[in-house]
């Protein structure tokens, strides 16, 4: 991994023309607008990027001159295969400097990608719908960190050798509507790097994870608790106030419910903790183990009991601590700028949240 020491300069490089439409062909055809769309994005360099296997993480795209919101949406549609190619290569693409200012602008940008929306059902974070397919990112208090995780890695449905397979978004969009006063980065890390380093240092531990998977346990109140990073109540988790309907929806997610006087205990698993990324031909650290063990803490939940091996045995705290250290060593934390859009491949990349000084408003959208 390499890191640039510069902090103030963005270097721009044009993306190569689309293979099916070279500049000369488009000039001959007189399709000036099509080339304008091809030229709307330029690759950029920022100092926080890291290099892995000759690829930059994350990839960064900036606008060419004269790109307004309408042209940005048109360019997204025209250049979607090229953006997706960068996403496959890097795992993350940061769109910086584009004319996206509001939640409605962000919603229009997400719609331009034409990905199918994934409803946020079964997740732990308190969130509020804003507009269209856009909602707030985790609304937990600013002094709390949110540990590394793959989005909804602890949610599942029927079908695998474990009895279930995960139901999770394939892609995530984050948008900075208002920059943090300080801090508040969304660190990202390549999942296969964490698997490789953990496999090298703790082969027996990883073997047990691959054999047994993980069980996640969380206690929910009826309503949301905005003071907790996992404070989403069961009524908003399952989008109903009816216990019978909640049980049906939980069952479809592979989740068992045990009702209490003032809430419900959710039990999920065993769920595979290691997955194979077929598009990249590598194993990935696809779980919320560190997030649950270190971050699922509030008045109802003890994080050390929130996650166990799939056979019910406890996880070793020293290994969890070292995994957290490895995640921090491998991550990239880019300070948010107003208007930033961060597109993540949820299979390839884990993400987290740093504590921050307000204000900060980050919005999100999930894609199937």
Residue pairs with C-beta under 8 A, 6 or more apart in sequence:
1 50
1 51
1 52
1 330
2 50
2 51
3 47
3 48
3 49
3 50
4 45
4 47
4 49
5 47
6 47
7 47
9 47
10 44
10 45
10 46
10 60
10 62
10 96
11 44
11 45
12 42
12 43
12 44
12 45
12 62
13 42
13 43
13 44
13 45
14 39
14 42
14 43
15 38
15 41
15 42
15 43
15 61
15 79
15 82
17 23
17 38
18 38
18 79
18 81
18 82
21 31
21 34
21 35
21 38
23 35
26 32
26 34
26 35
26 38
27 35
34 78
36 71
37 71
37 74
37 75
37 78
37 79
38 78
38 79
39 64
40 63
40 64
40 67
40 71
40 72
40 74
40 75
40 78
40 79
41 61
41 62
41 63
41 64
41 75
41 79
41 82
41 83
42 61
42 62
42 63
42 64
43 59
43 60
43 61
43 62
44 60
44 61
44 62
44 96
44 97
45 56
45 60
46 60
46 94
46 96
46 334
48 332
48 333
48 334
48 335
49 56
49 57
49 58
49 60
49 332
50 56
50 57
50 332
51 57
52 190
52 193
55 89
55 90
56 90
57 90
57 91
57 92
57 188
57 190
57 332
58 90
58 91
58 92
58 93
58 94
58 188
58 332
58 334
58 342
59 86
59 87
59 89
59 90
59 92
59 93
59 94
60 93
60 94
60 96
61 83
61 86
61 93
61 94
61 95
61 96
62 95
62 96
62 97
62 98
63 72
63 97
63 98
63 99
67 75
67 98
67 99
68 99
69 99
69 100
69 105
69 108
72 98
72 99
72 100
72 109
72 112
73 108
73 109
73 111
73 112
74 112
76 83
76 109
76 112
76 113
77 112
77 114
80 113
80 114
83 93
83 343
86 93
87 93
87 171
87 343
87 345
88 279
88 280
88 345
91 188
91 190
91 344
91 345
91 348
91 349
92 188
92 342
92 343
92 344
92 345
92 348
92 349
93 342
93 343
94 334
94 340
94 341
94 342
94 343
95 340
95 341
95 342
95 343
96 337
96 339
96 340
97 339
98 109
98 339
98 341
99 105
99 339
100 106
100 109
100 175
100 339
100 341
101 177
101 338
101 339
102 177
103 130
103 131
103 134
103 175
103 177
103 363
104 131
104 132
106 134
106 173
106 175
106 177
106 341
106 363
106 365
107 131
107 132
107 133
107 134
107 365
109 173
109 175
109 341
110 132
110 133
110 134
110 173
110 365
110 367
111 132
111 133
113 367
115 170
115 171
115 367
115 368
116 367
116 368
117 133
117 365
117 366
117 367
117 368
118 169
118 366
118 367
118 368
119 239
119 366
120 127
120 135
120 366
121 237
121 238
121 239
121 249
121 253
122 152
122 155
122 167
122 237
122 238
122 249
122 250
122 253
122 255
123 151
123 152
123 155
123 232
123 237
124 154
124 218
124 229
124 230
124 232
124 237
124 296
125 137
125 138
125 139
125 140
125 146
125 229
125 230
125 232
126 138
126 139
126 140
126 224
126 225
126 226
126 228
126 231
126 232
126 236
127 135
127 136
127 137
127 138
127 139
127 232
127 364
128 135
128 136
128 139
129 135
130 136
130 363
133 365
134 175
134 363
134 364
134 365
135 363
135 364
135 365
136 361
136 362
136 363
136 364
137 174
137 353
137 362
137 363
137 364
138 146
138 229
138 353
139 226
140 146
140 226
140 227
140 228
140 229
140 231
141 226
141 227
142 184
142 355
142 356
142 357
142 358
142 360
143 355
144 229
144 355
145 295
145 352
145 353
145 354
145 355
146 229
146 291
146 295
146 352
146 353
147 290
147 291
147 294
147 295
147 324
147 352
148 187
148 189
148 290
148 291
148 324
148 327
148 331
148 350
148 351
148 352
149 287
149 288
149 290
149 291
149 350
149 351
149 352
150 168
150 191
150 286
150 287
150 288
150 346
150 347
150 349
150 350
151 168
151 169
151 172
151 346
151 351
151 366
152 166
152 167
152 168
152 169
152 366
153 166
153 168
153 271
153 286
153 287
153 288
154 214
154 216
154 268
154 269
154 271
154 287
154 288
154 292
155 166
155 167
155 168
155 253
155 254
155 255
155 268
156 164
156 165
156 166
156 167
156 253
156 254
156 255
156 268
156 269
156 271
157 164
157 165
157 166
157 167
157 252
157 253
157 254
158 164
158 165
158 252
158 254
159 165
160 272
162 213
162 269
162 270
162 271
162 272
162 310
163 254
163 270
164 254
164 269
164 271
165 272
166 271
166 272
166 275
166 286
167 253
168 346
169 346
169 366
169 367
169 368
170 345
170 346
170 347
170 367
170 368
171 343
171 344
171 345
171 346
171 366
171 367
172 343
172 344
172 346
172 351
172 364
172 365
172 366
172 367
173 341
173 342
173 343
173 344
173 364
173 365
173 366
173 367
174 186
174 340
174 341
174 342
174 344
174 362
174 363
174 364
175 340
175 341
175 342
175 362
175 363
175 364
175 365
176 336
176 337
176 338
176 339
176 340
176 361
176 362
177 338
177 361
177 362
177 363
178 338
178 359
178 360
178 361
179 336
179 337
179 338
179 359
179 360
180 335
180 336
180 356
180 357
180 358
180 359
180 360
181 356
181 357
181 358
181 359
181 360
182 356
182 357
183 354
183 355
183 356
183 357
184 336
184 353
184 354
184 355
184 356
184 357
184 360
184 362
185 333
185 334
185 335
185 336
185 353
185 354
186 333
186 334
186 336
186 342
186 351
186 352
186 353
186 354
186 362
187 328
187 331
187 332
187 333
187 351
187 352
187 353
187 354
188 331
188 332
188 333
188 342
188 344
188 349
188 350
188 351
188 352
189 327
189 330
189 331
189 332
189 349
189 350
189 351
190 330
190 348
190 349
191 277
191 284
191 285
191 286
191 347
191 348
191 349
191 350
192 277
192 280
192 282
192 283
192 284
192 285
192 348
193 330
194 285
194 323
194 326
194 327
194 330
194 350
195 206
195 274
195 282
195 283
195 284
195 285
197 326
197 330
198 205
198 206
198 285
198 323
198 326
199 206
199 283
201 322
202 319
202 322
205 316
205 319
206 274
208 309
209 273
209 274
209 287
209 309
210 272
210 273
210 274
211 310
212 270
212 309
212 310
212 311
213 269
213 270
213 271
213 272
213 273
213 309
213 310
214 269
214 270
214 271
214 273
214 287
214 289
214 307
214 308
214 309
214 310
215 267
215 268
215 269
215 270
215 271
215 307
215 308
215 309
215 310
215 312
216 266
216 267
216 268
216 269
216 271
216 288
216 292
216 306
216 307
217 265
217 266
217 267
217 268
217 305
217 306
217 307
217 308
218 230
218 265
218 266
218 292
218 296
218 301
218 306
219 260
219 263
219 264
219 265
219 266
219 300
219 301
220 232
220 233
220 234
220 237
220 263
220 264
220 265
220 266
220 300
221 231
221 233
221 234
221 262
221 263
221 300
222 233
222 234
222 235
222 262
222 263
223 233
223 235
223 236
224 231
224 232
224 233
224 236
225 231
225 233
225 298
225 299
227 298
228 298
228 299
229 295
229 296
229 298
230 295
230 296
230 297
230 298
230 301
231 298
233 263
234 246
234 257
234 263
234 264
234 266
235 241
235 246
237 246
238 245
238 246
238 249
238 250
239 249
240 246
240 249
243 259
246 257
246 264
247 257
250 256
250 257
250 266
253 268
254 268
254 269
254 271
255 266
255 267
255 268
256 266
256 267
256 268
257 264
257 265
257 266
257 267
258 264
258 265
258 267
263 300
269 310
270 310
270 311
271 287
271 310
272 286
273 285
273 286
273 287
273 289
274 283
274 284
274 285
274 286
274 287
275 283
275 284
275 286
275 347
276 282
276 283
276 284
277 283
277 284
277 347
277 348
279 347
280 348
284 347
284 348
285 350
286 347
288 307
289 307
289 315
289 320
289 323
290 320
290 323
290 324
290 327
291 352
292 303
292 306
292 307
293 303
293 304
293 306
293 307
293 315
293 317
293 320
294 303
294 320
294 324
295 303
296 303
296 306
296 307
297 303
304 314
304 317
307 315
308 314
308 315
309 315
327 350
327 352
331 352
333 354
336 360
336 362
344 351
